[in-house]
Amino acid sequence: MTDRPFGQPAKPSVFAGFLRLLRGDAAGIMQFGHTPRAFLLSLVPLIALPLVVAIATLASGAFLRGISDLAAAVCVLLLPPVISHVLAKRWNREAPWLRFATAFNWCHFGLSVLCMALLCMALLCMALLIGLGIVFGSAGAAPGSGGVVAVVALICLGIIGYGLWLHWFVARWGLGVSGGRAALVVVATYAGTFTILIVRGVLLMDRG
């Protein structure tokens, strides 16, 4: 596969690039930086929450738990760029890798925020429907707990499916590889991530 036939935008914008990638516009990949500084900046919002949680855990006196939680979060965040770099090097695609890794991090963060917003809106709407049913005496017509769980589960499945597609799309055009190789990046990344999470879970059970 040849390099991307996209020009460098006059004023790159992470937000604009994220929105363009969300709707399947491959040219959005060029909105992201391709320097070490741009890559490091893309990690900042991803590490912020785990860092706050770790500090709160340390402040509560659980030193080992706080350190282990932070270490696990860092491993999970750094694993995707490590895996994709190994594959990019093998495929002679190191040149576009830095831009891809930067775009992947920002898309991961943006999609996480978007998912939380959608889930909150869904739960708010369900709570509103239940409240209206109670007020107007038609509680039986309002969705019960099973309905709420079903709706949330469907939203989560949709988000997971879309997230997998977005990761594949960013790998496809960010690295400039075939669809099959982009799928391999996705599979290897998630396999490695789940391995870390499973190992951590086993260690926590043993410790407990």
C-alpha positions in Angstrom: 0.0 0.0 0.0 1.3 3.5 -0.8 1.6 6.4 1.5 -1.5 8.5 2.3 -2.3 11.0 -0.6 -3.3 13.7 1.9 -1.7 17.1 2.3 -0.6 18.7 5.5 -3.4 21.1 6.8 -2.5 24.7 7.2 -3.7 24.8 10.8 -3.7 21.2 12.3 -6.4 20.6 14.9 -6.7 17.5 17.1 -10.4 18.2 17.7 -11.0 18.6 13.9 -9.0 15.4 13.2 -10.9 13.5 15.8 -14.3 14.5 14.3 -13.2 13.7 10.8 -12.0 10.3 11.8 -15.2 9.6 13.7 -17.2 10.0 10.5 -14.7 7.9 8.4 -12.7 10.7 6.8 -9.2 9.3 6.4 -7.7 12.8 5.7 -8.4 13.6 9.4 -5.2 11.6 10.3 -3.1 14.6 9.0 -4.5 16.8 11.7 -2.4 15.1 14.2 1.3 15.8 15.0 4.1 13.5 14.1 6.7 14.6 16.6 7.8 13.0 19.9 6.3 16.1 21.7 2.9 15.6 20.0 2.9 11.9 21.1 3.8 12.7 24.7 1.1 15.4 24.8 -1.5 12.8 23.6 -0.7 10.6 26.6 -1.4 13.4 29.2 -5.2 13.2 29.2 -5.0 9.4 29.3 -2.8 9.2 32.3 -4.5 12.0 34.2 -7.4 9.9 35.7 -5.2 6.9 36.7 -2.8 9.3 38.3 -5.5 11.1 40.3 -6.9 7.7 41.5 -3.4 6.5 42.5 -2.8 9.7 44.5 -6.1 9.3 46.3 -5.2 5.6 47.0 -1.8 6.6 48.3 -3.4 9.3 50.5 -5.7 6.7 52.0 -2.6 4.8 53.2 -2.8 1.9 50.7 0.7 2.5 49.3 1.3 -0.8 47.5 -2.2 -0.7 46.0 -1.8 2.8 44.7 1.6 2.1 43.1 0.4 -1.2 41.5 -2.8 0.5 40.2 -0.7 3.3 38.6 1.9 0.8 37.2 -0.9 -1.3 35.6 -2.5 1.8 34.1 0.8 2.9 32.6 1.4 -0.6 31.1 -2.1 -0.6 29.6 -1.6 2.8 28.1 1.9 2.2 26.7 1.2 -1.3 25.3 -0.7 -0.2 22.2 2.1 2.1 20.9 4.7 -0.5 21.7 2.8 -3.3 19.8 2.0 -1.0 16.9 5.6 0.1 16.7 6.9 -3.4 16.6 4.5 -4.2 13.7 5.2 -1.0 11.9 8.9 -1.7 12.1 8.4 -5.2 10.7 6.3 -3.7 7.8 8.7 -0.8 7.1 6.1 1.7 8.2 8.1 3.4 10.9 7.9 6.8 9.2 4.1 7.3 9.7 4.0 5.4 13.0 4.4 8.5 15.3 1.4 10.2 13.7 -0.7 7.1 14.0 0.2 6.6 17.6 -0.6 10.2 18.4 -4.0 10.0 16.6 -4.8 6.7 18.3 -4.2 8.2 21.8 -6.4 11.2 21.1 -9.1 9.1 19.5 -9.0 6.7 22.5 -9.4 9.7 24.9 -12.1 11.4 22.8 -14.1 8.2 22.3 -13.9 7.5 26.1 -15.4 10.9 26.8 -18.0 10.5 24.2 -19.0 7.1 25.6 -19.3 8.4 29.1 -21.5 11.2 27.8 -23.8 8.8 25.9 -24.1 6.5 28.9 -25.0 9.4 31.2 -27.6 10.7 28.7 -29.1 7.2 28.4 -29.3 6.7 32.1 -30.7 10.2 32.6 -33.4 9.6 29.9 -34.3 6.3 31.5 -34.6 7.9 35.0 -36.7 10.6 33.5 -39.1 8.1 31.9 -39.4 6.2 35.2 -40.0 9.5 37.0 -42.7 10.5 34.6 -44.3 7.1 34.9 -44.5 7.4 38.7 -45.8 11.0 38.6 -48.6 10.2 36.1 -49.5 6.9 37.7 -48.2 4.7 35.0 -45.2 3.2 36.6 -46.0 -0.2 35.1 -45.5 1.3 31.6 -42.1 2.8 32.5 -39.0 0.7 31.8 -37.9 -1.4 34.8 -34.4 -2.3 35.9 -34.2 -5.0 33.2 -35.1 -2.5 30.5 -32.4 -0.1 31.8 -29.8 -2.8 31.8 -30.8 -3.9 28.3 -30.5 -0.4 26.9 -27.2 0.2 28.6 -25.9 -3.1 27.4 -26.9 -2.3 23.8 -25.2 1.1 24.0 -22.0 -0.5 25.4 -22.0 -3.2 22.6 -22.4 -0.5 20.0 -19.6 1.6 21.5 -17.3 -1.4 21.6 -18.0 -2.3 18.0 -17.5 1.3 16.9 -14.3 1.6 18.9 -12.9 -1.5 17.2 -13.8 -0.1 13.8 -12.2 3.3 14.7 -9.0 1.6 15.9 -8.9 -0.4 12.7 -9.6 2.7 10.6 -6.9 4.8 12.3 -4.4 1.9 11.9 -5.4 1.4 8.2 -4.8 5.0 7.2 -2.4 6.1 9.9 0.2 3.5 9.1 -0.8 3.2 5.5 -1.2 -0.6 5.6 -3.8 -3.1 4.2 -7.0 -3.9 6.0 -5.7 -7.2 7.1 -2.6 -5.7 8.7 -4.7 -3.0 10.3 -6.9 -5.8 11.8 -3.8 -7.5 13.1 -2.8 -4.3 14.9 -6.2 -4.2 16.6 -6.2 -7.9 17.6 -2.6 -7.8 18.9 -3.3 -4.6 20.9 -6.4 -5.8 22.6 -5.0 -9.3 23.2 -2.0 -7.7 25.0 -4.2 -5.4 26.9 -6.5 -8.1 28.1 -3.5 -10.2 29.1 -2.3 -7.5 31.4 -5.7 -7.0 32.9 -6.1 -10.8 33.5 -2.7 -11.1 35.1 -3.4 -8.2 37.3 -6.8 -9.6 38.3 -5.2 -12.9 39.2 -2.5 -11.2 41.3 -5.2 -9.2 43.1 -7.1 -12.4 43.9 -4.0 -14.0 45.2 -3.2 -11.0 47.3 -6.8 -10.9 48.7 
